[in-house]
Each structure stands twice: as C-alpha cells, then as structure tokens.
Amino acid sequence: MFLSDTSNLSSQMGENFSDLPVGVSLHGLSKIYGDKAAIENLNVSFYEGHVTSLLGHNGAGKTTTMSLLTGLFVPTSGTIEVYGRDMQEDVDAVRKDMGVCMQYDVLFDHMTTKEHLLLYGQIKAPHWSNRDLREQVRTILEETGMYAHRHKRVGTLSGGMKRKLSISIAFIGGSRLVVLDEPTTGVDPCSRRSIWDICVLSERTIIMSTHHLDEAEVLSDRIAFLERGGLKCCGSPLYLKDKLGQGYKLTLTKKAITSTQFQDGSCDVCLGMGLGHYHTVPTAIISLSCHFTFFFSF
Ligand SMILES: Nc1ncnc2c1ncn2[C@@H]1O[C@H](COP(=O)(O)OP(=O)(O)OP(=O)(O)O)[C@@H](O)[C@H]1O
C-alpha cells in the first residue's frame, strides 16, 4: 500500500498537532549494541489523547524503542522527555506516570482478576484512599467487560481475558503514559476487537507497537513507521494513505468465470457495502490472472 521512497516524509510534516499537549518527546535517540545501531537519531513526539502505533518490519527497532521508553534500557545518546521530565534524570517520577503492558502476560495464576487490579493500583497510587482505588477498579472492570470475571482466578481465564487484564493493569493508578508492546499477540480476532475497545477509551498518551496494519489503522490517531532504526514516516492513517497510498488491490477466486469474461467486460468488479448493497468499481483493472484467481488494482 505504501511507496518505497518516503524519505521526504521522514518527519511529521504536513499535519499540525501543535495545539495538542505533548506527552512524550524523543530527541535524537540512539541505541547501539556493539557495532550495530538498533535505533539511530530518532526524533518524534507523542501527544496526549492520541494512540500512536509503532510499525515496522522485524528488526526495525520497535522493541528497542519500547524498552528505552519504559526505562528498561539506557539510550546510547539522545533524550526522552515524559511530560516535561527527563527520563534518565528522573526515572522514578516518570514511572509513576507510566503504565506498561509487555508482550507476554506477567500474572499470578492463584490471584483473581480484581485482586490483580487492587494490588497494582496500590503499588502505582499508594496515596489513593481505599475507596477511590476500589472505585477505579470497578470502573475498569466494567469498561473492559471483565466485571463478571472479577472473582475468577487468573489461571482459569482464557488468553484473551489475560491480555485484557494485562492492559487494564497498565491503565490503573492514573497512568498518563501507557506503553503497550504488541497488545494483541496470540489473541483470536474476536478478543482482539474487545481489546481495541479498551485502548480507544482513553485520554492518555498511548504508545503501542504492533505488526498488524489493520490494528494500527483502526486504533491509531498517528502511525510512526520505523525502518532500520530510523523514522521512515509518521502521520495519521488518513494522511499517510492520502500521501503514500497506491490504491487498493483485490484478489478474487471464482470457479465458473474465465479470465476472458473479466477482460471483455462481461463481469464487473462489485464490492459488498453491507446490508445487501453492492457497488460497482468501474476503475478496477485486472493486473494479473492465474488459473481462477484474478488480481485487480483500483
Ligand atoms: N540485545 C541485543 N544485542 C544486539 N543486537 C540487538 C539486541 N536487541 C536488538 N538487537 C538488534 O537491534 C535491531 C532492532 O531490534 P528490535 O528487537 O528493536 O526490532 P523490532 O522492530 O522490535 O523487531 P521484531 O518485530 O522482530 O520484534 C535488530 O537488528 C536486532 O538484531
């Protein structure tokens, strides 16, 4: 869907978010392992109220960026600013504002869903009254659809429910910055959608890494594409599609129709629009046919 030469879109040009509060800024961030640069001179801002997705091939530098953002690794050079605080100088204070959901669930099988949220809430916000904490745990359980499962031991929950709990833990305790590392890894399509619902509820700065283009498109206010440790392009899904999109490709496989019927126009490309409505796509052209499979571009 995207052009390969996007070097002129390597920054956040074209869209103006200056009226939004900046949650996190990366300034000239680099991380070098031995003689290999995993991240090189990364400059990008993440805004409050936005979900920003980090996308990129294997080895592009997503996990390294997430690890630097959570303070797990120290950058080789450059700085990370979280709500005006320097991550390296003030890591403890920064972490009080931060919730993290790692790629793999770290949960206690013998504890219930509610007990997890109470435990992490107490650790994150020790100054909260018992009443306030219980109130927030109840709200999160209701918003995430886990209320009915609040007394279940985590060891008995499905993978999707465990993932939801891990994400809820990242949100509890007033986290203003939430970092989600591949939040839907290993989750079935149905549970993925209910996890998406949790992420869009929030008014915080959310930074998420994912391998799924559909997930990034549905959830993100902005997408940052990483390539070989650098920022390839960054913008809203609409902006990136508008500037870089090469249209759509459709693959049809049908038994009874021959390529001649497609080519002589006796069979139109129709797209289902829902509720039984169909829309003909007159600009669709056949780009390749192979046995009974037809590839269209439009
Ligand atoms: N601990 C390490 N030591 C040496 N090189 C590393 C280390 N961690 C990552 N790298 C290298 O840094 C580069 C970026 O890796 P990173 O894991 O951040 O990419 P990624 O985008 O998260 O990949 P994936 O999608 O596969 O998780 C890769 O070339 C990787 O081999």
PDBQT file of the ligand as one rigid body, heavy atoms in Angstrom, charges set to zero:
ROOT
HETATM    1  N1  LIG A 301      20.366  -7.201  22.899  1.00  0.00    +0.000 N 
HETATM    2  C1  LIG A 301      20.725  -7.007  21.634  1.00  0.00    +0.000 A 
HETATM    3  N2  LIG A 301      22.000  -7.184  21.238  1.00  0.00    +0.000 NA
HETATM    4  C2  LIG A 301      22.372  -6.967  19.956  1.00  0.00    +0.000 A 
HETATM    5  N3  LIG A 301      21.536  -6.572  18.973  1.00  0.00    +0.000 NA
HETATM    6  C3  LIG A 301      20.249  -6.404  19.301  1.00  0.00    +0.000 A 
HETATM    7  C4  LIG A 301      19.765  -6.593  20.644  1.00  0.00    +0.000 A 
HETATM    8  N4  LIG A 301      18.444  -6.329  20.660  1.00  0.00    +0.000 NA
HETATM    9  C5  LIG A 301      18.110  -5.981  19.398  1.00  0.00    +0.000 A 
HETATM   10  N5  LIG A 301      19.185  -6.030  18.592  1.00  0.00    +0.000 N 
HETATM   11  C6  LIG A 301      19.223  -5.684  17.156  1.00  0.00    +0.000 C 
HETATM   12  O1  LIG A 301      18.653  -4.386  17.008  1.00  0.00    +0.000 OA
HETATM   13  C7  LIG A 301      17.809  -4.327  15.880  1.00  0.00    +0.000 C 
HETATM   14  C8  LIG A 301      16.422  -3.868  16.285  1.00  0.00    +0.000 C 
HETATM   15  O2  LIG A 301      15.826  -4.905  17.072  1.00  0.00    +0.000 OA
HETATM   16  P1  LIG A 301      14.377  -4.772  17.743  1.00  0.00    +0.000 P 
HETATM   17  O3  LIG A 301      14.164  -6.011  18.544  1.00  0.00    +0.000 OA
HETATM   18  O4  LIG A 301      14.269  -3.472  18.429  1.00  0.00    +0.000 OA
HETATM   19  O5  LIG A 301      13.440  -4.755  16.439  1.00  0.00    +0.000 OA
HETATM   20  P2  LIG A 301      11.854  -4.978  16.347  1.00  0.00    +0.000 P 
HETATM   21  O6  LIG A 301      11.361  -3.975  15.372  1.00  0.00    +0.000 OA
HETATM   22  O7  LIG A 301      11.256  -4.963  17.685  1.00  0.00    +0.000 OA
HETATM   23  O8  LIG A 301      11.768  -6.434  15.748  1.00  0.00    +0.000 OA
HETATM   24  P3  LIG A 301      10.579  -7.529  15.968  1.00  0.00    +0.000 P 
HETATM   25  O9  LIG A 301       9.419  -7.031  15.190  1.00  0.00    +0.000 OA
HETATM   26  O10 LIG A 301      11.191  -8.764  15.383  1.00  0.00    +0.000 OA
HETATM   27  O11 LIG A 301      10.316  -7.649  17.449  1.00  0.00    +0.000 OA
HETATM   28  C9  LIG A 301      17.827  -5.720  15.242  1.00  0.00    +0.000 C 
HETATM   29  O12 LIG A 301      18.734  -5.705  14.177  1.00  0.00    +0.000 OA
HETATM   30  C10 LIG A 301      18.317  -6.620  16.350  1.00  0.00    +0.000 C 
HETATM   31  O13 LIG A 301      19.047  -7.693  15.823  1.00  0.00    +0.000 OA
ENDROOT
TORSDOF 0
